[in-house]
Amino acid sequence: MSNISWKYDILFALRVIHPLGPDFFILQPAEDGVAAMLNHGLLFKPSPSSALVVAEKKVMPDGSKKVLRRIARAQSFTFLLRAKNKAALSHLKPFDSATPSLLGQPQVLYFDNLNAALLPDQGLTNENGLLVMSFTAGAQHRAARIPERFHYAPPVGVNAVQVTPHRPGSPPTTLTFDTSDKKKLPLLIDLQPGTYRFAHVGSPHTELAIADTSLLFEDVVAVIRIFKDENTDYDTAIRYDLTFEPV
């Protein structure tokens, strides 16, 4: 008789820290997040203001564990943070103030585990043996919510717009749109679903934008993307903490 058994170990955890009670926020995977987890043998286990993502492993007779479906290349797992009472958000930063959108679009908060070089899980801290990445929600986390296809007319004086994918992997290709001929405005920008950084050439101002119609629910206040790749360590769990400070 085979002594092989099955086990689920934590791959990563999400935790939302705030003063409005454990049931104020709902944390759930987005549609593409559900598909990505299914494709990689992962399960989502929610609890109030937190969740676990666990990986299916085969436990061999000698006690060693084998991951059934390893991540072979850069993959994002998208989660939505929804508020049961959006009016009460004004008691939390940064919802107590507004930041103008570079693109003139509605905004949502956006968080991911990439550093400036678009590498995942860098700069983790060790808390009693647990690896942690912490975020304190602020205006710098605002991102525009845009459909995949939209028209955009930049401000007067902006003669070029650059759009760069915000994801790990091979160096992203920046798209440059010539806006010097105002007769050809507004631009029709057609993108694949994903996150992008928009920049007005010659200006220091940039803005992240989430181009994904499936995420544009009215009660979504934050989009969280956790990127994993072929270097993922399945034996070391990481917790991602998202803190909303009171006003």
PEPESUL-V892162 format. One record per residue. N is the residue number from 1. RES is the residue in one small letter. PHI is phi as a letter, one per 40 degrees, with the letter a starting at -180 (* if undefined). OMEGA is omega in radians with two decimals (none if undefined). D_CENTER is the distance of its C-alpha to the mean C-alpha in whole Angstrom. Layout:
N & RES & PHI & OMEGA & D_CENTER
N & RES & PHI & OMEGA & D_CENTER
This chain:
1 & m & * & -3.13 & 45
2 & s & c & 3.09 & 41
3 & n & b & 3.12 & 40
4 & i & c & 3.09 & 36
5 & s & b & -3.08 & 34
6 & w & b & -3.09 & 30
7 & k & a & 3.03 & 27
8 & y & b & 3.10 & 24
9 & d & b & 3.13 & 22
10 & i & c & 3.01 & 19
11 & l & c & 3.02 & 17
12 & f & a & -3.14 & 14
13 & a & b & 3.06 & 14
14 & l & b & 3.11 & 12
15 & r & b & 3.12 & 14
16 & v & b & -3.08 & 14
17 & i & b & -3.10 & 17
18 & h & a & -3.05 & 19
19 & p & c & -3.00 & 23
20 & l & c & 3.08 & 23
21 & g & g & -3.01 & 23
22 & p & c & -3.06 & 22
23 & d & b & -3.09 & 21
24 & f & c & 3.14 & 20
25 & f & b & 3.00 & 16
26 & i & b & 3.14 & 16
27 & l & b & -3.09 & 13
28 & q & a & 3.09 & 12
29 & p & c & 3.00 & 11
30 & a & c & -3.11 & 10
31 & e & d & 3.14 & 13
32 & d & c & 3.06 & 12
33 & g & c & 3.08 & 10
34 & v & c & -3.13 & 14
35 & a & c & -3.13 & 15
36 & a & c & 3.13 & 14
37 & m & c & 3.11 & 15
38 & l & c & -3.11 & 18
39 & n & c & -3.08 & 19
40 & h & b & 3.05 & 18
41 & g & g & -3.12 & 20
42 & l & b & 3.09 & 17
43 & l & b & 3.11 & 18
44 & f & b & -3.14 & 16
45 & k & b & -3.09 & 18
46 & p & c & 2.96 & 17
47 & s & a & -3.08 & 19
48 & p & d & 3.08 & 20
49 & s & g & 3.12 & 17
50 & s & a & 3.10 & 15
51 & a & a & 3.03 & 15
52 & l & b & 2.95 & 16
53 & v & b & -3.02 & 15
54 & v & b & -3.08 & 18
55 & a & b & 3.11 & 20
56 & e & c & -3.14 & 23
57 & k & b & 3.03 & 26
58 & k & c & 3.11 & 29
59 & v & c & -3.07 & 32
60 & m & c & -3.13 & 35
61 & p & d & -3.14 & 38
62 & d & c & 3.12 & 38
63 & g & g & 3.11 & 35
64 & s & c & -3.10 & 33
65 & k & b & 3.14 & 29
66 & k & b & 3.10 & 28
67 & v & c & -3.05 & 24
68 & l & c & -3.08 & 25
69 & r & b & -3.11 & 22
70 & r & c & 3.07 & 21
71 & i & c & -3.01 & 18
72 & a & c & -3.14 & 20
73 & r & a & -3.07 & 17
74 & a & d & -3.08 & 14
75 & q & a & 3.10 & 11
76 & s & b & 3.05 & 8
77 & f & b & -2.99 & 8
78 & t & b & 3.13 & 6
79 & f & b & 3.14 & 7
80 & l & b & 3.02 & 9
81 & l & b & -3.08 & 10
82 & r & b & -3.13 & 14
83 & a & b & 3.11 & 17
84 & k & c & -3.12 & 20
85 & n & b & -3.06 & 22
86 & k & c & 3.13 & 20
87 & a & c & -3.11 & 24
88 & a & c & 3.14 & 23
89 & l & c & -3.12 & 20
90 & s & c & 3.09 & 22
91 & h & c & -3.11 & 23
92 & l & b & 2.98 & 20
93 & k & c & 0.04 & 19
94 & p & c & -3.07 & 18
95 & f & c & -3.14 & 18
96 & d & c & -3.13 & 22
97 & s & a & -3.11 & 22
98 & a & b & 3.04 & 21
99 & t & b & -3.12 & 20
100 & p & d & 3.10 & 21
101 & s & c & 3.08 & 19
102 & l & d & -3.10 & 20
103 & l & c & -3.12 & 19
104 & g & g & -3.07 & 21
105 & q & b & 3.01 & 18
106 & p & d & -3.07 & 17
107 & q & b & 3.05 & 14
108 & v & a & 3.06 & 11
109 & l & c & -3.11 & 9
110 & y & b & 3.13 & 6
111 & f & b & 2.98 & 5
112 & d & a & -3.08 & 4
113 & n & b & 3.11 & 8
114 & l & c & 3.03 & 9
115 & n & c & -3.08 & 12
116 & a & c & 3.11 & 14
117 & a & c & 3.12 & 16
118 & l & g & 3.05 & 12
119 & l & b & -3.11 & 14
120 & p & c & 2.95 & 12
121 & d & f & 3.04 & 13
122 & q & c & 3.07 & 15
123 & g & g & 3.11 & 17
124 & l & c & 3.05 & 17
125 & t & b & -3.12 & 20
126 & n & b & 3.11 & 22
127 & e & b & 3.13 & 23
128 & n & f & 3.09 & 26
129 & g & g & 3.12 & 25
130 & l & b & 3.11 & 21
131 & l & c & -3.02 & 19
132 & v & b & 2.94 & 16
133 & m & b & -3.03 & 13
134 & s & b & 3.06 & 14
135 & f & b & 2.96 & 12
136 & t & b & -3.01 & 14
137 & a & d & 3.13 & 13
138 & g & a & -3.12 & 15
139 & a & d & -3.13 & 16
140 & q & c & 3.14 & 14
141 & h & c & 3.12 & 11
142 & r & c & 3.08 & 12
143 & a & a & 3.11 & 11
144 & a & c & 3.04 & 13
145 & r & b & -3.08 & 13
146 & i & b & 2.97 & 15
147 & p & c & -3.13 & 17
148 & e & c & 3.09 & 17
149 & r & b & 3.12 & 20
150 & f & a & 3.11 & 21
151 & h & c & -3.09 & 24
152 & y & a & 3.05 & 24
153 & a & b & -3.12 & 27
154 & p & c & 3.14 & 26
155 & p & c & 3.08 & 28
156 & v & d & 3.14 & 32
157 & g & g & 3.10 & 32
158 & v & c & -3.06 & 29
159 & n & b & 3.10 & 30
160 & a & a & 3.12 & 27
161 & v & b & 3.10 & 24
162 & q & b & 3.14 & 21
163 & v & b & -3.07 & 18
164 & t & b & 3.07 & 16
165 & p & d & 3.14 & 13
166 & h & b & -3.11 & 10
167 & r & a & 3.10 & 10
168 & p & c & 3.11 & 12
169 & g & h & -3.14 & 16
170 & s & c & -3.12 & 19
171 & p & d & -3.08 & 19
172 & p & c & 3.09 & 17
173 & t & c & 3.12 & 20
174 & t & c & 3.06 & 20
175 & l & c & 3.12 & 22
176 & t & b & 3.14 & 24
177 & f & b & 3.10 & 26
178 & d & c & -3.13 & 29
179 & t & b & -3.11 & 30
180 & s & c & 3.12 & 33
181 & d & c & -3.04 & 35
182 & k & c & 3.12 & 34
183 & k & c & -3.11 & 36
184 & k & c & 3.13 & 33
185 & l & c & 0.04 & 31
186 & p & c & 3.09 & 29
187 & l & c & 2.91 & 27
188 & l & c & -3.13 & 25
189 & i & b & -3.06 & 22
190 & d & b & -3.03 & 21
191 & l & b & 2.94 & 17
192 & q & c & 3.08 & 16
193 & p & d & -3.14 & 13
194 & g & i & 3.13 & 10
195 & t & b & -3.06 & 8
196 & y & b & 3.00 & 12
197 & r & b & 3.10 & 14
198 & f & c & 3.12 & 17
199 & a & a & 2.98 & 20
200 & h & c & -3.10 & 23
201 & v & d & -3.11 & 26
202 & g & g & 3.13 & 28
203 & s & b & 3.12 & 26
204 & p & c & -3.03 & 24
205 & h & c & 3.07 & 21
206 & t & b & 3.09 & 18
207 & e & a & 2.97 & 15
208 & l & c & 3.11 & 11
209 & a & b & 3.12 & 11
210 & i & b & 3.14 & 9
211 & a & c & -3.12 & 12
212 & d & a & -3.09 & 12
213 & t & d & -3.08 & 15
214 & s & c & -3.12 & 14
215 & l & b & -2.98 & 11
216 & l & c & 3.04 & 14
217 & f & c & -3.03 & 15
218 & e & c & -3.06 & 17
219 & d & c & 3.10 & 16
220 & v & c & -3.13 & 13
221 & v & b & 3.12 & 12
222 & a & a & 3.03 & 8
223 & v & b & -3.12 & 5
224 & i & b & 3.10 & 3
225 & r & b & 3.07 & 2
226 & i & b & -3.13 & 6
227 & f & c & 3.04 & 8
228 & k & b & -3.14 & 12
229 & d & a & -3.08 & 15
230 & e & c & 3.13 & 19
231 & n & c & -3.11 & 19
232 & t & d & 3.10 & 17
233 & d & c & -3.09 & 20
234 & y & c & -3.13 & 20
235 & d & b & -3.13 & 23
236 & t & b & -3.13 & 21
237 & a & c & 3.08 & 18
238 & i & b & 3.06 & 15
239 & r & b & 3.11 & 14
240 & y & b & -3.11 & 11
241 & d & b & 3.10 & 13
242 & l & b & -3.06 & 12
243 & t & b & 3.00 & 15
244 & f & b & -3.13 & 16
245 & e & c & 3.09 & 20
246 & p & c & 3.11 & 23
247 & v & c & none & 24
